[in-house]
């Protein structure tokens, strides 16, 4: 006879069977039975955040740095609504998350009860799937299915809403192996890969004169082995490769095939090569607007191959010639096999001409800037941070804004899963809790949140979390006293009218750190910078490093919204035509 246990106990048992080691959460009335069950066990570690938004971003950082699903536990009503931003962030960046929310007892649903909201209704647009579990006997099934959906195909967030009476009720636990998930809910690569298209794609690459690989976050989601395979394929073809913001680390920065990041603040040579290529091989990227610029001018003369696990991304914004639907690792494995079996090779003379052109674009040196000893240039700060940390196992998170782009430009990544940032949604406040999640997952690694003075304030309450769990996260603030990217757009597009982008009352970040019993450091000039960085990275405590950078520095190169992706501004002395600038006001 099967033993009956409470719904709350079923939750814990389900998590244990799924191999969950850490849960990020915040208690409240509607989840107290689950928290009571947590109290009675020692297998799963709970990290208490200071706001539910911190929990979901921490779970994202954990998931992105490990490849495992991040797990979140929050209460009903405001607890659930506070995770909506993070769920949307995870949805857009394809991060596997399982979010557990409490709900009022079933008899109160629909009565405007205390801390009641329609959680499944609110989160339907920003999750892969969600559940309102009304039957305790279906609870374990929902959990096992939720984890599979979160990990399967294009990863993403799944939410399970559990009424309080279901948590108290007793029911039977169903083991993972006994859970049969309907096929329509899962991605099946065997039915998607088209051999004819595979052969056409490889033929097209072999005949190309100006090929380029366009690498996105889908490669990272496919796993480290897939990233190695993509690197191998690029080497075989001999073509250049460029990465999106989410794809940084797939190809090592030191790889001579890498052109670095492309897009709005990408490398000049990467964007120009994308514009002039004859064959574009998109692997796990979604033709994001930050990459394409004006759609009607995006890579107009190229044949486009698109590898993506999500069929809905095919021809969504850019029409492609050859769609290859499937997991990156599986599809590229097939392509490598076809290439080797047919002894394909790209004509070296063709590629020599192509690389000669690319090397000419490189001579522009699009990341050059005017340094000085009086102030700290933000670019210089990132460069020094990289040089002093590159020999360590380092994870970099960022907030969103100018500092994020400078980090992407000047910090070099040699492997995947070391760069954690909010790409699709662009969530200020993401970086610090994400760093906490990464530090929990990698306690012996160096985890640094490269932050801006405005964005760090959005989730700075999580200092308390970092201190409580003795997490030696480093916050490296590029402090220019502005919402830097907002100020930059206001300067370039709105006549220098800096409406509400200057922060009048920033805290003393050093004293703030000390108030949490953390380490506070400050550098005001270039001569102080290296010593501050060395002190920061050598500390075994949580550190806030307040780096005073040039207030007026803008992030270049830049494609202004409304412009084509080959119309790059390299510095503030260049101007954009008025028509594109006006259009850009709408599109920014």
C-alpha positions in Angstrom: 0.0 0.0 0.0 1.4 3.4 -1.0 2.1 5.8 1.8 0.3 9.1 1.7 2.2 12.3 2.4 1.3 16.0 2.5 1.4 18.2 -0.6 4.3 20.1 1.0 6.2 16.9 1.5 5.5 16.0 -2.1 7.1 19.3 -3.2 10.3 18.5 -1.3 10.4 14.9 -2.5 9.9 16.0 -6.1 12.7 18.5 -5.9 15.1 15.9 -4.3 14.3 13.4 -7.1 15.0 16.1 -9.7 18.5 16.5 -8.1 17.8 20.0 -6.8 20.4 21.2 -4.4 19.5 24.9 -3.9 16.3 26.8 -3.7 16.1 30.7 -3.8 13.1 32.0 -2.0 11.2 34.2 0.4 8.6 32.8 2.8 5.0 34.0 3.2 1.6 32.8 4.4 0.7 30.8 1.3 3.9 28.7 1.3 4.4 28.1 5.1 3.6 24.4 4.8 6.4 24.0 2.2 8.8 26.0 4.4 7.9 23.8 7.4 8.9 20.8 5.3 12.1 22.5 4.3 12.9 23.0 8.0 12.6 19.2 8.6 15.3 18.2 6.1 18.9 18.9 5.3 19.3 17.8 1.7 18.2 21.0 0.0 19.8 24.3 0.8 17.6 27.4 0.9 18.9 30.9 0.2 16.8 33.6 1.7 16.8 36.7 -0.5 15.5 40.1 0.5 13.0 40.6 -2.3 11.5 38.0 -4.6 12.9 39.7 -7.7 16.3 38.9 -6.2 15.4 35.2 -5.9 14.5 34.8 -9.6 17.6 36.6 -10.8 19.8 34.5 -8.4 18.2 31.4 -9.8 19.0 32.7 -13.3 22.6 33.2 -12.4 22.7 29.7 -10.9 21.2 28.2 -14.0 23.3 30.0 -16.5 26.6 29.2 -14.7 25.8 25.5 -14.2 23.4 24.5 -17.0 21.0 23.2 -14.3 17.5 24.5 -13.7 17.3 27.3 -11.1 14.5 26.8 -8.5 12.5 29.6 -6.9 10.0 29.5 -4.0 7.8 32.5 -3.2 4.4 33.2 -1.7 1.1 34.3 -3.3 0.1 37.8 -4.4 3.0 40.2 -4.3 5.4 37.4 -3.9 4.3 36.0 -7.2 4.0 39.3 -9.0 7.6 40.3 -7.9 9.0 37.4 -10.0 7.3 38.4 -13.2 10.2 40.5 -14.4 12.6 37.6 -13.8 10.3 35.1 -15.5 10.2 37.3 -18.5 13.9 37.8 -18.5 14.4 34.0 -18.3 11.9 33.5 -21.1 13.6 35.9 -23.4 17.1 34.6 -22.7 16.1 30.9 -22.6 17.1 30.1 -19.0 15.6 27.0 -17.4 13.7 28.0 -14.2 11.1 26.2 -12.1 9.2 28.7 -10.0 7.0 27.5 -7.2 4.4 30.0 -5.9 1.9 29.6 -3.1 -1.8 30.4 -3.7 -4.7 31.0 -1.3 -6.9 28.0 -0.5 -9.1 26.9 -3.3 -12.3 28.0 -1.7 -11.0 31.6 -1.6 -9.8 31.7 -5.2 -11.7 34.4 -7.0 -12.9 36.1 -3.9 -10.2 38.9 -3.8 -8.8 37.2 -0.7 -5.7 38.6 1.1 -2.6 38.2 -1.1 -4.6 36.6 -3.9 -3.9 37.1 -7.5 -4.4 35.2 -10.8 -0.8 34.0 -10.9 -1.2 31.6 -13.8 -3.1 34.3 -15.8 -0.4 36.9 -15.1 2.5 34.6 -15.9 1.0 32.8 -19.0 2.7 35.1 -21.4 6.1 34.9 -19.7 6.5 31.2 -19.0 6.9 28.2 -21.3 4.1 26.5 -19.3 2.4 27.0 -15.9 0.2 25.0 -13.6 -2.5 25.6 -11.0 -2.4 22.3 -9.1 -5.8 21.6 -7.5 -5.4 17.9 -6.8 -2.6 16.8 -4.5 -2.3 13.5 -6.3 -1.3 15.3 -9.4 1.3 17.5 -7.7 4.4 15.2 -8.2 3.4 14.7 -11.8 3.3 18.5 -12.3 6.8 18.8 -10.9 8.4 16.1 -13.0 6.8 17.5 -16.1 7.7 21.0 -15.2 11.4 20.2 -15.0 11.4 18.4 -18.3 9.6 21.3 -20.0 12.0 23.8 -18.5 15.1 21.9 -19.7 13.8 20.5 -23.0 14.0 22.1 -26.4 14.5 25.8 -26.0 14.9 26.2 -22.2 12.7 28.5 -20.3 10.8 29.2 -17.1 7.9 27.1 -15.8 5.7 28.1 -12.9 3.8 25.8 -10.5 1.0 27.5 -8.4 -0.1 25.5 -5.4 -3.1 26.4 -3.2 -2.4 26.3 0.5 -5.0 23.6 1.1 -3.3 21.3 -1.5 -0.1 21.8 0.5 -1.8 20.5 3.6 -3.8 17.7 1.9 -2.4 14.1 1.8 -1.9 12.3 -1.4 0.3 9.7 -3.2 3.7 10.5 -4.6 4.5 9.4 -8.1 8.1 8.8 -9.0 9.8 10.5 -11.9 10.2 7.2 -13.8 6.4 6.7 -13.6 5.7 10.1 -15.2 4.6 9.9 -18.8 4.8 13.3 -20.4 2.7 13.9 -23.6 4.9 14.1 -26.7 3.4 17.4 -27.8 4.9 19.2 -24.8 8.4 18.2 -25.6 10.8 18.9 -28.4 11.7 15.9 -30.6 14.8 16.5 -32.7 14.5 13.2 -34.6 11.4 14.5 -36.3 12.7 17.9 -37.1 16.1 17.5 -38.7 15.9 17.5 -42.5 18.7 15.6 -44.2 18.1 17.4 -47.5 18.5 20.8 -45.9 21.6 19.6 -44.0 23.3 18.6 -47.3 22.2 21.9 -49.0 23.6 23.9 -46.1 27.0 22.2 -46.1 27.2 22.5 -49.9 26.5 26.2 -49.7 29.2 26.8 -47.1 31.7 24.8 -49.1 31.0 27.0 -52.2 31.0 30.3 -50.4 33.6 33.0 -50.9 32.8 35.2 -48.0 31.2 33.0 -45.2 30.7 34.1 -41.6 29.4 32.3 -38.6 26.9 34.2 -36.4 26.8 32.5 -32.9 24.1 33.0 -30.3 23.1 31.9 -26.8 21.5 28.7 -28.2 25.0 27.3 -28.5 25.6 27.8 -24.8 22.2 26.3 -24.0 23.2 23.2 -26.0 26.1 22.6 -23.6 29.9 22.8 -23.5 30.4 19.9 -25.9 28.2 21.7 -28.5 30.3 24.8 -28.1 33.5 22.8 -28.8 31.9 21.2 -31.8 30.9 24.7 -33.2 34.5 25.8 -32.7 35.8 22.7 -34.5 33.4 23.3 -37.4 34.5 27.0 -37.7 38.1 25.8 -37.8 37.3 23.3 -40.5 35.6 25.9 -42.7 38.2 28.5 -42.0 35.6 31.2 -41.8 35.4 34.1 -39.3 32.9 34.0 -36.5 31.1 36.6 -34.5 28.9 36.3 -31.4 25.9 38.0 -30.0 25.8 39.4 -26.4 24.4 36.1 -25.2 26.9 34.0 -27.2 30.1 35.4 -25.8 32.4 32.6 -24.7 31.2 30.0 -27.3 34.3 30.8 -29.3 37.3 31.8 -27.2 38.3 35.4 -27.6 41.9 34.3 -28.2 40.7 32.2 -31.2 42.0 33.8 -34.4 38.7 33.1 -36.1 36.8 35.3 -33.6 35.7 38.8 -34.6 34.2 39.4 -31.2 30.7 40.7 -30.6 28.4 42.1 -33.3 25.4 44.4 -33.1 24.6 47.8 -31.8 27.8 48.1 -29.8 29.7 45.3 -31.5 32.9 45.3 -33.4 33.2 47.3 -36.6 34.8 44.4 -38.5 32.0 42.0 -37.2 29.2 44.2 -38.5 30.9 45.0 -41.8 31.6 41.3 -42.4 28.0 40.4 -41.7 26.9 43.1 -44.1 29.2 41.9 -47.0 29.2 38.1 -46.5 27.8 35.8 -49.1 26.8 33.0 -46.7 25.7 33.6 -43.1 25.5 30.6 -40.8 23.3 31.5 -37.8 23.8 29.1 -35.0 21.5 29.5 -32.1 20.8 33.3 -32.5 17.4 34.9 -33.2 18.2 37.9 -35.4 17.6 40.3 -32.6 16.9 43.9 -33.4 20.1 45.0 -31.5 22.0 42.9 -34.1 20.2 43.5 -37.4 19.8 47.3 -37.3 17.3 48.4 -40.0 15.8 45.2 -41.4 15.7 46.2 -45.0 19.4 46.7 -45.1 20.6 43.7 -43.1 23.1 41.6 -45.0 21.3 42.1 -48.3 23.4 39.9 -50.5 23.9 36.8 -48.4 22.3 33.4 -48.3 21.2 32.7 -44.8 21.4 29.3 -42.9 19.6 29.3 -39.6 20.1 26.6 -37.0 17.6 27.0 -34.1 15.8 24.6 -31.7 12.8 26.9 -31.7 10.8 26.7 -34.9 9.0 29.9 -34.1 12.3 31.8 -34.6 12.6 30.8 -38.2 11.6 33.6 -40.6 10.4 35.6 -37.6 12.2 38.8 -38.5 14.7 37.8 -41.2 13.8 35.4 -44.0 16.3 32.6 -44.3 17.2 30.3 -47.2 17.9 27.1 -45.3 16.2 26.4 -41.9 17.7 23.7 -39.8 15.5 23.0 -36.8 17.1 21.2 -33.9 19.5 21.2 -31.1 22.7 23.0 -32.0 24.9 20.0 -30.9 22.9 17.5 -32.9 22.6 19.6 -36.1 26.3 20.7 -36.1 27.4 17.1 -35.5 25.5 16.1 -38.7 27.0 19.0 -40.6 30.6 18.1 -39.5 29.9 14.5 -40.6 28.7 15.5 -44.0 31.7 17.9 -44.4 34.2 15.1 -43.5 32.4 12.4 -45.5 32.5 14.5 -48.7 36.0 16.0 -48.1 34.6 19.5 -48.4 36.8 22.5 -48.2 36.4 26.2 -48.9 38.8 27.5 -51.6 41.7 29.0 -49.7 42.2 31.7 -52.3 38.6 32.9 -51.8 39.1 33.0 -48.0 42.4 34.7 -48.3 40.7 37.6 -50.1 37.9 37.6 -47.5 40.3 37.6 -44.5 42.3 40.4 -46.2 39.2 42.5 -46.3 38.4 41.7 -42.7 41.9 42.6 -41.5 41.5 46.0 -43.2 38.4 46.6 -41.2 40.3 45.5 -38.1 42.8 48.3 -38.7 40.1 50.8 -37.9 40.6 49.7 -34.2 37.1 50.5 -33.3 37.6 50.1 -29.5 40.4 52.7 -29.3 39.7 55.5 -26.9 41.6 58.5 -25.5 43.0 57.6 -22.1 44.4 60.0 -19.5 45.8 59.9 -16.0 43.5 62.4 -14.4 40.3 60.4 -14.7 39.5 56.7 -15.0 38.1 55.8 -18.4 35.5 53.1 -18.0 37.1 51.1 -20.9 40.4 51.2 -19.1 38.8 50.1 -15.8 37.4 46.9 -17.6 40.7 46.3 -19.3 42.6 46.4 -16.1 39.9 44.2 -14.4 40.3 41.6 -17.2 44.2 41.6 -17.0 44.2 41.1 -13.3 41.5 38.4 -13.2 42.1 36.5 -16.5 44.1 33.7 -14.9 41.4 32.9 -12.4 38.2 30.9 -12.7 36.1 34.0 -13.1 32.4 34.5 -13.6 31.3 38.0 -14.8 27.7 39.2 -14.3 26.5 42.7 -15.3 23.6 45.0 -14.8 22.3 46.8 -17.9 23.6 49.9 -19.6 26.9 51.4 -20.7 28.9 49.3 -18.3 27.3 46.1 -19.8 28.4 47.0 -23.3 31.9 48.0 -22.1 32.2 44.7 -20.3 31.2 42.8 -23.4 33.7 44.8 -25.5 36.7 44.8 -23.2 36.4 41.7 -21.0 37.5 38.6 -22.9 35.9 35.2 -22.4 37.7 31.9 -23.3 34.8 29.5 -22.5 31.0 29.4 -22.2 28.9 29.9 -19.0 31.3 32.5 -17.6 29.3 35.6 -18.9 25.9 36.2 -17.3 23.9 39.2 -18.4 20.4 40.2 -19.3 20.2 40.2 -23.1 16.7 40.1 -24.4 14.8 42.0 -21.6 17.6 44.3 -20.6 16.8 44.1 -16.8 18.5 46.6 -14.6 19.2 45.1 -11.3 19.9 41.6 -12.8 23.6 41.5 -12.2 24.1 41.4 -8.4 21.5 38.7 -7.5 22.7 36.7 -10.6 26.2 37.0 -9.1 24.9 35.6 -5.8 23.4 32.7 -7.7 26.6 32.0 -9.5 28.6 32.3 -6.3 26.3 29.8 -4.5 26.9 27.4 -7.4 30.7 28.0 -7.6 31.8 28.8 -4.0 35.5 28.7 -4.8 35.3 30.8 -7.9 35.7 34.6 -8.4 32.4 36.1 -9.2 32.3 39.8 -10.2 29.2 41.9 -10.9 30.3 44.8 -13.2 27.7 47.4 -12.4 26.6 50.9 -13.0 25.8 53.3 -10.1 22.1 53.5 -11.2 21.4 49.8 -11.8 23.1 48.5 -8.7 20.6 50.4 -6.6 17.8 48.4 -8.0 18.6 45.2 -6.0 21.2 46.4 -3.6 19.1 45.0 -0.7 20.7 41.6 -1.6 23.9 42.8 0.1 22.2 41.3 3.2 21.8 38.0 1.4 25.5 37.9 0.4 26.6 38.7 3.9 24.3 36.2 5.6 25.6 33.3 3.4 29.2 34.6 3.4 29.3 34.9 -0.3 32.4 36.7 -1.5 30.7 38.4 -4.4 32.6 41.5 -5.8 30.6 44.5 -7.1 32.7 46.6 -9.4 30.7 49.8 -9.9 31.6 52.1 -12.9 30.3 55.2 -11.2 29.5 58.1 -13.6 26.6 59.5 -11.6 24.3 59.0 -14.5 22.0 56.5 -16.0 24.8 56.3 -18.5 23.0 54.7 -21.6 20.0 56.9 -21.1 22.2 60.0 -20.9 24.1 58.8 -24.1 20.8 58.5 -26.0 19.6 61.8 -24.7 22.9 63.4 -25.9 22.8 61.8 -29.3 19.1 61.8 -30.1 17.5 64.5 -27.9 19.7 67.5 -28.1 21.5 67.0 -24.9 18.4 67.4 -22.8 19.3 65.1 -19.9 15.8 64.6 -18.5 15.9 62.8 -15.2 19.1 60.8 -16.0 21.4 62.4 -13.5 21.4 60.9 -10.0 21.5 63.7 -7.4 21.8 61.6 -4.2 24.0 58.6 -4.7 25.0 56.8 -1.4 28.5 56.6 -0.3 29.1 53.1 -1.6 32.1 52.6 0.7 30.2 53.4 3.8 27.2 51.4 2.6 29.4 48.4 2.2 30.8 48.9 5.7 27.3 49.2 7.1 26.8 45.6 5.9 30.1 44.5 7.4 31.5 44.1 3.9 34.6 45.7 2.4 34.2 49.1 0.7 36.9 50.4 -1.7 37.1 53.5 -3.9 39.3 54.5 -6.9 39.2 58.1 -8.1 42.1 58.1 -10.6 44.0 55.7 -12.8 46.9 55.4 -10.4 44.7 53.9 -7.7 42.9 51.5 -9.9 45.2 48.4 -10.0 45.7 48.4 -6.2 41.9 48.6 -5.7 41.3 45.7 -8.1 44.0 43.6 -6.5 42.6 44.2 -3.0 39.1 43.4 -4.2 39.9 40.1 -5.8 42.2 38.9 -3.0 39.5 39.5 -0.3 37.4 36.5 0.9 34.5 38.8 1.8 31.8 40.6 -0.1 33.3 43.8 -1.7 31.9 46.9 -3.2 34.5 48.7 -5.4 33.4 52.2 -6.3 35.3 53.2 -9.4 34.8 56.9 -10.3 34.9 57.0 -14.1 34.6 59.8 -16.7 31.0 61.2 -16.5 30.8 62.1 -20.2 32.2 59.0 -21.8 30.0 57.4 -24.4 29.9 53.8 -25.6 31.3 53.4 -29.1 31.2 52.0 -31.7 27.5 52.3 -32.0 24.7 51.7 -34.5 22.0 54.2 -33.8 18.5 52.9 -34.0 17.1 53.5 -37.4 20.4 52.9 -39.1 21.7 49.9 -41.1 24.0 47.6 -39.3 26.9 48.7 -41.5 26.4 52.4 -40.6 28.4 52.6 -37.4 29.4 55.6 -35.5 33.0 55.2 -34.2 33.0 58.3 -32.0 30.9 61.2 -30.9 32.3 63.5 -33.6 30.5 61.5 -36.2 26.9 62.4 -36.9 24.0 60.5 -38.2 21.7 61.6 -41.0 18.6 63.4 -39.6 16.1 60.9 -41.2 17.7 57.9 -39.4 18.1 59.9 -36.2 14.4 60.8 -36.1 13.5 57.2 -36.8 15.9 56.1 -34.0 14.0 58.1 -31.4 11.1 55.7 -31.9 13.2 52.5 -32.1 15.7 53.0 -29.3 
